[in-house]
Amino acid sequence: MAGALLSKGLSIKPESARVREVATLASSDGVGEALRWFTQQRKWITEKHLELCRIAAPTFQEQKRAEWIAAQFKELGCQAKVDRAGNVIALPGDSYDGPVIALTAHLDTVIAPRNPEEISVAPDGKIHGPGVSDNGAGLVALLAIAQALRSSVLLADSPLPLAFIANVGEEGEGNLSGMRFLCRAGGFAARVHSFLILDGPGTEYITHRALASRRFEISVTGPGGHSWSDYGVGNPVHALARAIALFTEHQAASAPTNQRRASFNFGTIDGGTSINSIPTLARAKVDIRSESTQRIEDMATLLTASVERAMETENDRAVGGKVSAKIREIGWRPGGELPETAPILRHLSAVDAHLNIRARLDCASTDANIPLSLGMPAVSIGAGGAGGGAHTPGEWFLPEGRELGLQRILLTLFLLMRDVDGAAGNV
């Protein structure tokens, strides 16, 4: 059925009355004008997309992009500021101090372009370069929504219960720092009714379950020495390699078949100074994820046991100095889940039925992890278009079909804003 939200055979069928409400909303003068803007101003959206992606924003270095985004929102008539964590918070139109719907997208990228020319457009319209999909697509959607609202004569001056947020620290070791700051006790999230989070391209998924994860750094140290004259002392690289091998072998052998999915990844390994030197230090970083909290705990326990056994083996072999290891937790993303009866999912179901979008309910690790873990309504969706190669130098984004994703976002926002007490009559 067109518009159904699918998850392992389960479907949420849109209510006919709600679908009719969406159709009426989409054809109203103010909203209809805003929806048409996305098609009329494709060039403007693409130009902004290129401009923002050419501002490098690797995790922990998002300041220049944040300043640019804040300036763009101010030009679009928003009150915009950068908070103490580095997040950009922009409120459209006149001052509104009531509850808001937060439309968010993360500022940071895993890989940064080495120069602006690395972000380019191919003859077929495809945009190439690091971060153009994740999360260039989401960030430019914030600006497009703000401009579309401003373009509508009936909506431009309305005090809408809406906040645009471009947050820091979503990727890698950022550990969702921007969203954690927003959702801290007494933070901006005290005003937030619900979160609509834009992460990447597409319209095919709705992330309503937060995939939990833990991240660790393993450090192995030893006396070091010359590869010939000091041969036989404990070698940190040998010990670390053995620990990784033990973990991967035992994890594969012990993985239960009756639990939810899990994954692990040793993403970085470093240490040593030269090929003929026994290193004094070797390090590795590992990411552990699962839909089951208990499974994560079991994997963390196995990691510790694997490291301890590897150290014992290396030290039993050594004829000189010994090795030692430390395991440090460097990141934790909590899990959470939004009930399938939640209003935000019902709204998305109706909007998707109206737009003939077929999407599936999804479990993933996104900024939604934090509000979901706190019991706050939140989902993460794509911003339209198509993309691939995320977290690689070959990342790409195709704007074709972007308008559908933007229309989906805008219509969902209006339904959510109607749920907020005290929303303006024009909403």
N, C-alpha and C positions, 0 to 999 in steps of 0.2 A: 504494500500500500504506500503510495507516495506520501512522504512527510512523516512516516512512522520512525520512531527512534528505536534502533535495534541494539540489543546487547545479549549475545548468547541465546537467541531465540525469544527473548522477552521484548515486547513492544509496548510503547506508550502511544495509544491512538489519540490523535487530537480531537478535542470536543468540537462538534460542528458549530455550536454557538460562538465559541472562542475564535474559530477560523473565520466566521462571518464578521466578527468584531475586527479582526486584522484587516480583512478586505475593506471594511468601511473606513478604518483608520488610514489605510494606504491611499484611498481615493479622496480623502479630505484635502481641502485646499492647502493648508500649511504643510502637512506631512508629505502630500503628493509632490509639492514643489521641491522639498528637500530631497526626496527620493530620486527625482529626475536629475538633480544636480550631479549625482555620481556619474551618470552617462554623459552629461553635457561637458563635464570638466575632467575628462580622463587625462588630458595632457597636464593639467595643473597637478593632479595627484601623482603622476609619474615623475614630474620634475621635483616635487617635494621628496618623493621616495629616494631619488638619486642624491639629492642634496644632503639629506640626513644620513644616508649610508656612507657618504664620503667623509663624515666626521667620525673618526675612530673612537670606539667606546668599549674596549675590553673590560672585563670585570675588574672593579676597583678603580677604573679610570674613565668614568662616565661623565665627568664634570662638563667638558666642552659641549658634548651632545645635549646634556641637560640644559645648559644655558641657551643653546640654540632652540630647543623645543619650547622653553619658557618664553623666549622672545616671539616665537611663532604664535603661541597662544595669545599673547598680549596683542599682537597685530590683528588677531581674529576677535578681538573684543572681550577676551577673558581676563579675569583677575588671576594672575599666575605667580607662583613663588616656588623656590627650591627650599625644601625643608632641611633639617640638620643631617639627615641621612643621605641627602643628595637626590631625593625624589622630587619630581615636578608635580605640583598640584595646581590645577587650573579650574576655575569655576566660571561658567558662561554667563554673560550678561550682567544684570544688576546683582547686588549682594543678595544672597540667599543663605540663611543660617539654620535651616531645618535639615531633616534627614535627606540623604542623597543616594543615588545609585552611582557606584564607582565603576567607570570604564577604564581599565588599566592595560598597560603593555610594558614589558621590561625594556630598559635602555641598553643593557649590556650585550655583548657578543662574545662567543668563545674565541674566534679568530678575528683580528682587526686587519683592515686593509693597510698595506704598507705605504700606499700613496693613493690620492683621490682617483687616479686614472685606473686603478684596479677595479673600481666600480664602473661597469660599462654596460651599454645597451647594444645587443646584436641586431642585425637587420630584421630578424623576425619579431623584434620587440621584447625578447627575453632579456632580463636584467641579470648580470653576472657579478659575483664578488662576495666576499665574506660578509655574512649578516644580512644579506638582502631579503631573505625569507624569514630568518629567525634572528632578530625580530623586526627587520625593516618593514615587513608587511603589517605587523600589528601597530607599530608606532605611527606610520603614515595614516593608518585607519583612524587613529585618534584625531589627527589634524583634519582629515576629510569629513568626519562626523561633525566636528566643530564648525567647519566652513559651510557644510550643508545646512546646518541649523541657522547659521547667520544669513544664508542666502534667502531664506524664507521670510517674506514680509510679515507673516502672521506669527512666526516663532522667534524672530531675531531679538526682540526686546522682552520676551517672556522670562520670568525668573524660574528657570527649570531646575528641578531637584536632581542635579547631575554634577558629577565631578570627573574631570579627565585627569588620570594619573599615569605618569611615565616613571617607573620605579627602577631602582638600581639593584644589583646583586642577585639576579635570578640564576645566572649560569654558574656552573662549576663550584668553586670554593666560595662564591658569593653567599652561598648557604641561605638564599632567600632573605638577605639582610634588609632590603628595602621594604618588602612586605611585612617582615617581622616588626620593623619600626612603625609602620603604619598601624599595625594591629596590636601594638603594645597597649597595656592598660593606660587609659587616658589619652591615647593617640587619636589620629584623625578618624580611624575606623569606628570610633564611638558614634560618629554621625552616619555611618554607612548602613543602609538598609540591606543591600546585597551587592556582590561583586560580579561584573561581567568582564572576564579577563581574555585579552586577545594575545594569542601566542602562535606565530607562524601563519602560513597560508591555508587555503582550502575551506570547505564547508562540510566535510564528511564526518567530523567527530564532534562530540560534546563530552568533555572530561568532567565527570561529576564525582569520581572517586580519586582520592589522592594516593599515589603510590609512595609508600614510605621508603626511606633509604638511610643508610649510615655510611660514612666515609672515614677511612683510616689512613694514617701514614705510618709505615713500618720503617724504623731506622736501625741499622745494624752497624756497630762500630768494632774496631779491632786495632792492634798496634801498627799494622802496615809494614812495609819494608820492600826490599828488592826481590824481584821475581825469582832470582837464582840464589843469591846468598842468604836470603831470609825464607826460602821456601820451607813450608811446613807450619808457619804460624797461621792462626785462624784467619780465614779470608771472608770479609763481610759480603762480597758479591756471591761467592759460592754458597754461603749460608742463606742469603736472601733468595737466591734462585731455588734452593732446595725447599725453602718454606713455601714459595709460590707453587712449586710442583706438588708438594704434599697437599696443599689446600685444594688445588684444582682437581687432583685425582680423587681425594676423599669426598669432595663436594659432589662430584659427578656420580660416585658410587653410592652415596648416602641420600641423594635427593629423593624424597618421598613422592609418590604418585598421587596421593590423596590430598595434597595441600595446594594452595594457590601458587601461581607462578612466582619464580624468583630468578634473579640474575646476579652476576658479579663481573667486575672488570678491573684488572690491574692496568690502569691507564698510563702511568708514568713510572719509569725506573731510572735512577741516576746514581752516580758515584764514581770514585776513582779519578786518577790523574793521568795515567799513561798505561800503555800496553805492557810495559815491563815493571810496573809498580804494583805491589799488593796494596789494595786500597785501605784507607782507614775508615771509610764510611760508604754505605750503600743504602739507598732509600727507595721505597716504592709507595704508590698511593693506590688504594683500592676502593671501589664503589660497590656497595651491596644493596640490592633492592628486592622487595617482595610485596605481594599483596597480603601477606600474612606477617603480622608482627612477631609471632613466635618463630617463624622461619628465619627472620632477620637475626633474632637472638641466637638461634642455633648456628647460623653461619658465622656470627661474630665469635662465638665460643670455639668453633672449629678453626678460625683464623688464629686465635691465640694459641691453641694447642699445636697447630702446624708450625708456628714460629718457634715455640719452645722446643719442639722435637728437632727442628732443623738446627737450632743452636747447640743442642746436646750432641747431635751427630758430628757437626763441624768441630766442636771442642774435643770430642773423643778422638778424632783423627789428628788434631793439631799436636805438634811436638814443641811448640813454643807458646807465644801469646794467644790468649783466648778471645772470642768474640762475645758480644752481648747485644741485646735487642730491646727496643722500646716500641710500644704501639700507642699511637696518639689518635684520638678521635678528632677529626678536623671538620666534620659536617654531619648534620642530622636534619632530615626532613620528616616531619610527622605525617601520619596518615589521617584519613578522614573520609567521610562519605555523605553525599547529599541524598536524602530520600527521593525515590523516583516519583513521589507525589508532590514534590516541592513546586511552588508556583512558577519559579524560574524555568523549570523543565517543561511545565505545561505551556508556558508562553512560547518557548522555543519550538515546541511541537506544533503549535498552531501557526507560528510564523513559517516554519518549514513546510507545512502543508500548503499554505498560501503561495509560497514561492516555488513549490515543487522540488524541494530539497530533501534528499534522503540521507540521514545521518545516523551514526551509531553512538551509543553511550560508551564511554571509554574510561580506562584507568591509566593515569600517567602522573609524572612528577612535574608540577608547574607551580606558579605563584599561588594557585588555588589551594595548595597544601596547607598554608597557614590559616586562612579563614575557615576552611573546612575542618581543620583540627580543633578550632575554637567553637565549632557549631554555628558558624555564620554562613548564610546562603552564598554560594560561589560556584561558578562554572568557568571553564576555559574553552574557548572555541577559536577556530581559525578566522582570518580576516578576509578570506576570498582569494581568488586567483589560484595559481598552482606553483609549487616549488619543490626543490630537492637539494640534496647534497649538504644538508644542514651540518654545521660544525666542521666543515671541510673547506679548503681553498676553492673548490669547484662548486660552491653553492650558487643556486640560480632561482629566479622568480619570474613567472610569466603572468603579466597583468590580465590576460584574457579571462573574463568571468569575474573580475574583481568586484564589479558593480553589484552582483548578486550577493556577495558576502557583506558588502557595506549596507545594502538594503536590509539584509537579515539583522545586522547589528542595530540599525536605527529603529526598526519596527519593534524589536525585542526591548530596546531601551524605553520606548514609549509605553509599552505594556507594563514594564517594571516601574516606571515613574508614576503610573496611575495607581500602583499599589502603595505608594508612599503617602502617608497622611499629610494633608496640607498642600498637595501638589497643585500647581497652577491650573486654572480652568482650561487653558489652551492645550494642556497635555492631555 
